[in-house]
Amino acid sequence: MKTTAICALGITLMALAIRERPDSADDFRSFYRAAHLIQSHESVFAHPSFCPDKHADGVFLPYIRIPSYAAALRPLASLPYTTARSIWLIATAIAMLGCARLFPGRRDRLAIALAFSFPLAYTFVLGQDIAFVLLITLAAAYIFSKQREFLAGLVASLIAIKLSYLPAVGLVLFAKSRRATLGLAIGVAIQLAVSFALEGLNWPAEYLALLKHPVFDIEPRRMLNIRAIITSLGMPSAIYLIGGILIYALLWFAARRMTLPNALLIALPIGLIASPHCYVYDAVVLIPLMVTVASSTNWSCTLAIVALTPLPYLALMTEHASFLLAGSSLVVLSTLCAAFSLYARDLPIRITGSVKPFSSGTAISSSAS
């Protein structure tokens, strides 16, 4: 009852933030536009700045997902824009409830963290889809724990809706299970086949061209990754590439020695800080990891708690160079420390073999509660 009351307060504040959303803050337009373009048999990458709800002048985000995802969203095109957006937000809320249900730790703590999450509130304001990415990952971990490894990989392949997270999740599955890797490969292949059937052979070139669009790279220093730190410090971009490779190497090393649920808890955050583009709403993928580590008593607990507050994300919305560097550095540092903390906690479990069932809500460790 206490948890419900606390969550209700956070959700109320979040609802007030959504009501005050300016018309210009709406990334859902790109998904709705793509659904319409699929319905009319046009390229999903056509009319990248067209506003589908009001035909207003201005610049709006292009669709930067694979075509098969737009096909899945096609039913939204038959609805008025405001109705479609409301359904989208309801689906996002249901996805977050699913994440809380599938979380292999203290669900009450995750629920409270989600209810007061600045990145999640920002997700609702913009109409972004990062909640589905987190739900897919937790669902794959749950299915894997039921000894259905191929199906877990098949479900994890849906991460292809946001390609920047696919390498990290794929690397974890490749490190843990051949069957899961096969499921992932087949699932991705099916989505790509559907995309080519819908858009022809040229869609990858169109997709890459849009990724290079200046609207996606206006201010790299506002991102939550190592690229933001390197840009703020004026260092060459080659260092970002080296750093990204090293981070993925660390993920591979850790994943081979961790249980799969724990390895997937760090996969999305690692994918976040190693990706070339990520923004405040992407920090939703950090929440399960930070909640897990914040319940511990080691040195990484404080950083995890800071990452759960609005502090680093508000810093990234300022105009001051020092605040931008501080915000991105806090996110990257807290992610790396939390990942190391969970890895260190997982080792005794792996050695003694005392992993509890995933469905019990305490699979991370007996100390997670």
N, C-alpha and C positions, 0 to 999 in steps of 0.2 A: 504493500500500500504506500509506503514511504517513497519507494522508487517511482511508482506511478505518479505521485504528486509532484515530485521533482521534475520528472520528464514532462509533465503537463505544463509546468512553468516554462521550460525551455522551448517546447513546441509552440506555446503561445507567443513567445518573443520572436520565434522564427516566422510564424504566420504574419505577425505585424511587419516584419522586414519584407516579406514577399508582397504584401499589400502596397508597400511604398515603392515598389520597383518602378524605375523610370522606363518609358517605352523603348528607349535605346538599348536597354540591358536585356537582351533576349536572344540567346544562342539557339533556342528551340526552332527559330525560323529556318535554320539550315536543314534540320531534320524534316520539317514539314515541307519545305521546298523540294527536297530530294524525293519524298514520297509522291508529291504531285508530278515530278518529272518522270519518275518510273511509271506512273499511271498513264501519262501521256506519251510514253515511249520515247522520251528525250533523254539525252545524257544527264546523269545525276550531277555532273560537274558543270552543266550549262547554267547561264544566268547566275553566276556566283554571288552577286551583290543584290539580287532582286529581293524585295520585301514581300513575302506572300500574304501577309495579313492586312496591310493597309495600302499597299502600293505607294508607300511614302518614299520621298527622296532620301538618300543617305547610303552609307556603306554598311553592309551586313555580312556576317561571316559566311564564307563558302562552306559547302558540304565537304568534309575531309574524312570520310569513312569509306569503307569498301562498298561497292554497289549492292551486294547481296543484303547488306544491312538495310539499305533504303527499300529494298523489295519487302523485307519483313515489316517495315513501317508503312507500307502502302495503305492498309486500312485507315490510317489517320487522314489520308488525303480526301476521303469521302465525307469528312466532318468539317464543320466550320472551324476556323482557326482557334477561336477562344475555347471551344469544346475540346478540340484535339489537345490543346495545351493543358487544360485541366486534367484530362485523362492521363497525360504524360506525367504530370506532377503526382497524381495519385499512384501511378505505377512506380514512380521513384520512391514514394513513401512506403509502398508495399515491399519494394526491394530492400529498403533499410530494415524493415521488420524481419524480413527473411535473413538478413545478415546477423541481426541480433539472435535469431533462433539458431543459426548454424555456427555461431561463434564458439570455438572450443575453449572457452574460459568463463570468467564471471560475466554472465549476460546482463545482469543488472548494471554493472559498471559500464559496459559497452553502451547500453541503452541511454544512460545518463550522459555519457560522452557524446553520443550522436545528437541527443536533444539539445545540447549546448554548443555544438560544433559550429564555429564560424565558417569553415570550408563547406560544410553541408548546407548551411543557410545560403551561402553563395551559390551552391549548386542549384537549389530551388529557385533562387532569384533569376539565374540565367537560363534555367531549363536544360542543364547539362545532363550527360548520361553516365557519369563516373560511378554512380551507385550500382548500375548493372554490372560493371566490371568487377566490383568488389563482391557482389552476390555470386557471380559466376565462379570466382576463385574459391570462395568458402564452400559453395555447393560441390565443386570438384574435389576439395579436400574431404568433405563428408562422405561422398560416394566412394572415394578411394579407401577410406577407413572401413567400408563395408565389403572390402575385398572385390570390388567391381572396378578393376583398374582400367580396363579398356573404356568403359563408360565414363569414368572420371576424366580420361584424356579427351574423349569426345566432347564432354561438357566444357572442359577447359579451352577447347578450340574456339569457343564463342568469344574468347578474349580478342579474337581478330577484329571485332567491331572497333577496337581501339588499339591499333597495331603497336603502339609504343610500349605496351605492357606484355605483348606476346613473347618476346625473347626471354624475359626473366622467368615467366611461368613455364615456358617450354624447356628452359634450361633445368629447372627444378624437376620436372617430370622425366626428362632424359636422364637425370642423375639417379632417379629412384626406381623407374619401372619401364621395361621395354613395351609392355602392353599399353600402359598409359601414353607413352610416346607415340605408339602406333595409332591409338585413338585420336590423339591430338593432330597427327599428320593427316589422317583421313578427314577429320572434321574441317581442317583448314583447306584441304584440297577441294572438298565439296563447296565451300564458300567461294573459293576462287573460281571454280568451274561455273558456278551460278553467275558470278560477276562477269566473267568473260562471255557467257551466253547472253547476258543482258546488255552489255556495253561494247562488245567486240574486243579486238586485240589491242586497241589504243588506250584503254582506260588507265593502265598504270602510268603512262606518260602524262596524261591529263592530271592524274592524282598527284604525281610528283611536282608538276608545275604549280599546282595550287599550294602545295606545302612550302614552296619557295616564295609565295605571295608575301609582300611586305606587311600585310595586316597581321600575320602570325608572328612577326619578329620585330615589332615596333620597339620593344624595350626588353632585351634579353635579361637585364639585371633584375627584372621583376619576377623572374622564374624561381622555382624551388629546387634547383639542381646545381650540379657542379659547374655547369656552363655559366650560370649566373655569377658564381664566385669568380671564375676565371675572367669573365668579361669585366666585372667590377674592378678587378685588380689590373686590368690592362694586359693580361698575359695572352700569348698566341693561342689560336684555336686548336693547334696540334696537342696542346697539353690537355684539353678537354677530351680529345679522342683517346689519349693514353690513360687518363683517369677513368673514362668509361670502361675501357678494356680491363683495367685493374679491378674495378668494382664488380664486373661480371665474373672475373676470375675468382674473387672472394666468395661470390654467391655460389659458384660451382663447388668450391672447396667446402663451404658450409653445408650445402644441400646434400652432399654425399654422406655427411655424418649426422644429419638431423632427421627427425621424423618428418614425414611429408606435410602434415598440418602445420607444423612450426616453420618448415622451409617455405611453404606458401605464404605464411604470415609476413615473412621478410621479402618475398619475391616482388610483390607490387611496390613496396617502398623503395627497394633497390632499383626497380624499373623506373620509378619516379625520378630519383636523383641522378640517374644515368641518362635519362632521355634528353633529346635536344630541345623539346618544347614541353612545358608543363606550367600550370598556373594555380592560383589559390584553390580552386574547386578540386583540383587533383589530389589535394592533401587529404581528402576523404579516405584514400587507401592507406593512410598512415594510422588511422584511428585504432583498428584492432591491435596492431603491434604496440602502439604507445600505451593503450589500456593494459595490455598484458605486462609490460615492463614497469609501468607506474605502480603496479601492485607489489613490486618487489622492494627489497630494502637495500639494494646495492647502489653504486655511484651513478648509474644511468637513470635512476628513478626521477631525479630532479629535471633532467633534460626532457624526459618523456612527458612530464607534467607540463612543462613550458610549451612543448609542441602541441599539447591539447588545448592550450589557451589561445585567444585571438592574437596574442602579442606578435609572433613572427609574421603573421599574415597582414596585420595592420601596418607593420613596418614596411612590407612590400607594396603597400598602396600609397606610400608617401612619395615625395619628390626629392628627398634628401639622400644623397649617394651613400652616406654612412649607414643610414637606416636600411636601405636596400641590401647592402652587403651583410648587415647584421641579420636581417630576416632570412635571406637565403642560407647563410652560414648556420643559423640555428636549426633550420630544417634538415640540412645535410648532416650536420654533426649529431643531432638527436637521432636521426635515422640510422647512421652507422653505429652509434653507441647502443641503441636499442637492439639492433640486429646482432651485435656481438654479445650483448647480455643474454638474449634468448638462445643464442648458440651455446654459450657457456652453461646455461641452465639445462639445455637439452642433452648435453653429453652424459651426465649421470643416468638419465632416463634411458638413453640408448644403450649404455654399458650394462645396466642392471636389467633392462627389459621390462621396466615397471610402468609401461604406458597404459593409461586407462582408456576405456572405450570412448570414441569421439562423441558419441551421442549422449554421454553423461554430462557434457558441458565442462569437463575438467581435464581434457586430454593433454593440455599443455604441460602440466605437472601438478603434483599434489600441493605444491606451494602456491599455485596460481590463484587459489582462493584465499 
